[in-house]
Amino acid sequence: MKKLIILIITATMLSSCIVTKKKYDAAVARGKYSLDSLNRVFNTTVTQFNANTERLQSLSNKKSSSYDSLTTVNKQISGDKDALSQSLNTAINDYNREKQNLIAKSRTVDSLKNILELQNHNRDSIESLNDANISALNNLLTSINSAIKGTNQSECYAQRSGGKILITIWDSYLFQSGTTISSKGQTLLKKISAVLSLNENLKVEVVGNTDNTGTAKTNLEFSVRKAAAVVSFLTENSTTPGKNYTASGRGFYNPIASNDTPANKAKNKRVEILLTN
């Protein structure tokens, strides 16, 4: 009995452990399906991972390229900024220099304007003085011509010469011999002295001239003596102060004609009296 019970229990246990083929195949099929699903999920996940990795790599490459481009652009901008800053500083310095030059030129223009105005004023003043001086010279020339009236131009002649009155008296009329003044010459010089006395501020310059006969030294000395003789006579016969007179000689260095004929030599032998207001 006891053995029977053990046998029954063993059979029961064995029957519970036995799996039918149908169940086994179904289990295998379910396992295979689960494995395939897991493989598909895994493959899909790997594919997506790879795609995401490629996208990330592409984005990384693009970002890296963009970063490099931005770095290059930034360097260019930085270089351009430095160049622009330098150009701006140069332009500012140029502007300041031009401004200073313009200020200096403006001052120069103002100075030139003032100088021009002063020159115009002085010119007007000079022209007024010149007009007055010319009028005075003309009046003086009229007085001299009245004084020497009666002499011809080969004996005595008066004219305006620049800002002066030039009286020319030839030796043949003025001197008796050497530096001795003739009676005709004395009469003429007294008339001229009377005019000088009416114009005591006149500057009187007497210049002696000769022909080319003799040496230069002899003629210079002789021309000075002639001028001194005339100055002496004029100062004695006029009230014009002696300090207003000067006497000088040119010898044969100031001819008015060639010394090739006696007539021309006679023209060069003369005394000139220059009157200046």
FENBELNOR-V16894 format. One record per residue. N is the residue number from 1. SS is DSSP state (a for helix, b for strand, c for the rest). PSI is psi in whole degrees, -180 to 180 (none if undefined). D_CENTER is the distance of its C-alpha to the mean C-alpha in Angstrom with 1 decimal. Layout:
# FENBELNOR-V16894
n-><N,N>
ss-><SS,SS>
psi-><PSI,PSI>
d_center-><D_CENTER,D_CENTER>
This chain:
# FENBELNOR-V16894
n-><1,2,3,4,5,6,7,8,9,10,11,12,13,14,15,16,17,18,19,20,21,22,23,24,25,26,27,28,29,30,31,32,33,34,35,36,37,38,39,40,41,42,43,44,45,46,47,48,49,50,51,52,53,54,55,56,57,58,59,60,61,62,63,64,65,66,67,68,69,70,71,72,73,74,75,76,77,78,79,80,81,82,83,84,85,86,87,88,89,90,91,92,93,94,95,96,97,98,99,100,101,102,103,104,105,106,107,108,109,110,111,112,113,114,115,116,117,118,119,120,121,122,123,124,125,126,127,128,129,130,131,132,133,134,135,136,137,138,139,140,141,142,143,144,145,146,147,148,149,150,151,152,153,154,155,156,157,158,159,160,161,162,163,164,165,166,167,168,169,170,171,172,173,174,175,176,177,178,179,180,181,182,183,184,185,186,187,188,189,190,191,192,193,194,195,196,197,198,199,200,201,202,203,204,205,206,207,208,209,210,211,212,213,214,215,216,217,218,219,220,221,222,223,224,225,226,227,228,229,230,231,232,233,234,235,236,237,238,239,240,241,242,243,244,245,246,247,248,249,250,251,252,253,254,255,256,257,258,259,260,261,262,263,264,265,266,267,268,269,270,271,272,273,274,275,276,277>
ss-><c,a,a,a,a,a,a,a,a,a,a,a,a,a,a,a,a,c,c,c,a,a,a,a,a,a,a,a,a,a,a,a,a,a,a,a,a,a,a,a,a,a,a,a,a,a,a,a,a,a,a,a,a,a,a,a,a,a,a,a,a,a,a,a,a,a,a,a,a,a,a,a,a,a,a,a,a,a,a,a,a,a,a,a,a,a,a,a,a,a,a,a,a,a,a,a,a,a,a,a,a,a,a,a,a,a,a,a,a,a,a,a,a,a,a,a,a,a,a,a,a,a,a,a,a,a,a,a,a,a,a,a,a,a,a,a,a,a,a,a,a,a,a,a,a,a,a,c,c,c,c,c,c,c,c,b,b,b,b,b,b,c,c,b,b,b,b,b,b,b,a,a,a,a,b,b,b,c,c,b,b,c,a,a,a,a,a,a,a,a,a,a,a,a,a,a,a,c,c,c,c,c,b,b,b,b,b,b,b,c,c,c,c,c,c,a,a,a,a,a,a,a,a,a,a,a,a,a,a,a,a,a,a,a,a,a,a,c,c,c,c,a,a,a,b,b,b,b,b,b,b,c,c,c,c,c,c,c,c,c,c,a,a,a,a,a,a,a,c,b,b,b,b,b,b,b,c>
psi-><-46,-42,-35,-43,-45,-41,-43,-43,-43,-42,-40,-45,-42,-39,-31,-26,-14,128,135,158,-38,-44,-38,-45,-39,-41,-42,-42,-43,-40,-42,-39,-42,-40,-42,-41,-42,-39,-44,-45,-43,-47,-41,-42,-43,-44,-48,-41,-46,-42,-45,-38,-43,-42,-43,-40,-42,-46,-39,-43,-43,-43,-40,-43,-43,-40,-44,-43,-45,-38,-44,-46,-40,-41,-44,-44,-41,-42,-44,-38,-45,-43,-43,-40,-43,-44,-40,-44,-42,-43,-40,-44,-42,-42,-44,-41,-45,-37,-46,-40,-41,-41,-45,-43,-38,-42,-41,-43,-44,-43,-45,-38,-45,-42,-42,-43,-41,-41,-41,-41,-45,-39,-43,-41,-44,-41,-39,-44,-41,-43,-45,-40,-42,-42,-42,-40,-41,-41,-41,-42,-39,-42,-42,-43,-34,-38,-37,9,137,-14,151,172,-13,-7,-48,141,136,141,162,134,96,-126,25,163,125,119,121,125,124,148,-37,-24,-35,-40,146,-47,148,-120,16,121,132,167,-40,-41,-41,-44,-43,-47,-33,-40,-41,-39,-36,-40,-42,-36,-27,-9,70,-11,1,143,127,115,123,126,127,144,151,175,-168,16,127,-175,165,-43,-47,-43,-37,-47,-41,-40,-35,-40,-38,-46,-40,-37,-41,-43,-44,-45,-44,-42,-31,-21,10,165,3,128,143,-28,-16,-5,144,147,135,165,142,-5,-135,20,1,58,152,-1,159,148,45,-12,158,-39,-43,-37,-41,-34,-32,-21,100,168,133,133,117,124,129,133,none>
d_center-><148.4,145.8,144.7,144.5,142.2,139.8,139.9,139.1,136.1,134.8,135.2,133.4,130.5,130.2,130.3,127.4,125.3,125.8,122.9,123.7,121.8,120.6,119.1,117.6,115.9,114.6,113.2,111.6,110.2,108.7,107.3,105.8,104.3,102.8,101.4,99.9,98.3,96.9,95.6,94.0,92.5,91.3,89.9,88.2,86.8,85.6,84.1,82.3,81.2,79.9,78.1,76.6,75.7,74.0,72.2,71.1,70.0,68.1,66.5,65.8,64.2,62.2,61.1,60.3,58.3,56.6,55.9,54.4,52.3,51.3,50.5,48.4,46.7,46.2,44.6,42.3,41.5,41.0,38.7,36.9,36.6,35.1,32.7,31.8,31.5,29.2,27.1,27.2,26.1,23.2,22.3,22.6,20.4,17.7,18.2,18.0,14.8,13.3,15.1,13.7,10.1,11.3,13.1,10.3,8.3,11.8,12.5,9.5,10.9,14.3,13.7,12.4,15.4,17.7,16.6,17.2,20.5,21.4,20.8,22.8,25.4,25.5,25.7,28.5,30.1,29.7,31.1,33.9,34.5,34.3,36.8,39.0,38.7,39.4,42.4,43.6,43.2,45.2,47.8,48.0,48.3,51.1,52.9,52.6,53.9,56.8,57.5,57.5,59.4,62.4,60.5,59.3,55.9,57.6,58.4,55.6,52.6,49.8,46.5,43.0,40.6,37.0,37.3,40.7,44.3,45.7,49.5,50.9,54.6,56.3,58.5,61.6,61.5,60.2,62.2,65.9,65.4,62.9,61.1,64.0,62.9,65.4,67.0,65.0,61.9,62.9,63.6,60.2,58.4,60.4,59.2,55.6,56.2,57.5,54.2,52.3,54.5,53.4,49.7,49.9,46.1,45.5,44.1,46.5,45.6,48.5,47.9,50.8,50.7,53.4,54.3,54.3,57.9,58.2,55.8,52.3,53.3,56.3,54.3,51.5,54.2,56.0,52.9,52.2,55.8,55.8,52.7,54.3,57.5,55.8,53.8,57.1,58.9,56.2,56.0,59.8,59.9,57.0,55.9,52.3,51.6,51.8,48.4,46.8,48.2,47.0,48.8,47.5,48.6,47.0,50.1,50.0,46.2,45.4,47.8,47.8,50.4,51.5,54.2,56.5,59.1,60.8,59.5,55.9,56.5,57.8,54.5,52.6,54.9,53.5,52.1,48.9,48.5,44.9,44.8,41.6,41.6>
